[in-house]
């Protein structure tokens, strides 16, 4: 009877060791995931900033294109009106 109790205690301690090992492993994985999530948020904010910059550059280019087309139409208008005089 003494030997069976010893075997049961050894099995219980072995299983507790496995559970403890798993607990530490999951804790470490959780900490790594927290760090990765923070890095992902930083990258996400950087991409949002780049998208805003791209949109502002795009708006500036559209404005310049519009100004160039207006200038071209004005210069064409003045050339045509000079031909009539």
C-alpha positions in Angstrom: 0.0 0.0 0.0 2.9 2.3 0.7 4.4 1.7 -2.7 1.1 2.5 -4.5 0.7 5.8 -2.6 4.3 6.7 -3.6 3.5 6.0 -7.3 0.3 8.0 -7.1 2.2 11.0 -5.6 4.9 10.7 -8.3 2.3 10.7 -11.0 0.5 13.7 -9.4 3.8 15.7 -9.1 4.6 14.8 -12.7 1.2 16.0 -14.0 1.5 19.2 -11.8 5.0 19.8 -13.4 3.5 19.5 -16.9 0.6 21.9 -16.0 3.1 24.4 -14.5 5.3 24.2 -17.6 2.3 24.8 -19.8 1.2 27.8 -17.7 4.6 29.4 -18.0 4.6 28.7 -21.8 1.2 30.3 -22.2 2.2 33.3 -20.1 5.3 33.9 -22.3 3.3 33.5 -25.4 0.8 36.1 -24.1 3.6 38.6 -23.4 5.0 38.1 -26.8 1.6 38.6 -28.3 1.1 41.8 -26.4 4.4 43.2 -27.8 3.4 42.1 -31.3 0.1 43.8 -31.0 1.7 47.1 -29.8 4.1 46.9 -32.8 1.2 46.2 -35.1 -0.6 49.3 -33.8 2.5 51.5 -34.3 2.8 50.2 -37.9 -1.0 50.8 -38.5 -0.6 54.4 -37.3 2.4 54.9 -39.6 0.4 53.6 -42.5 -2.5 55.9 -41.7 -0.1 58.8 -41.6 1.4 57.8 -45.0 -2.1 57.5 -46.5 -3.0 61.0 -45.3 0.2 62.4 -46.7 -0.4 60.6 -50.0 -4.0 62.0 -50.2 -2.7 65.5 -49.5 -0.1 65.2 -52.2 -2.7 63.8 -54.6 -5.0 66.8 -53.8 -2.1 69.2 -54.4 -1.3 67.5 -57.8 -5.0 67.8 -58.8 -5.0 71.4 -57.8 -1.8 72.1 -59.9 -3.3 70.2 -62.8 -6.4 72.3 -62.6 -4.4 75.5 -62.4 -2.3 74.4 -65.4 -5.4 73.6 -67.5 -6.9 77.0 -66.5 -3.7 78.7 -67.5 -3.5 76.8 -70.8 -7.2 77.8 -71.5 -6.5 81.4 -70.7 -3.4 81.6 -72.8 -5.3 80.0 -75.7 -8.2 82.5 -75.2 -5.8 85.4 -75.3 -4.1 84.1 -78.5 -7.5 83.6 -80.2 -8.6 87.1 -79.2 -5.4 88.6 -80.5 -6.1 87.0 -83.9 -9.5 88.7 -84.1 -8.0 92.2 -83.6 
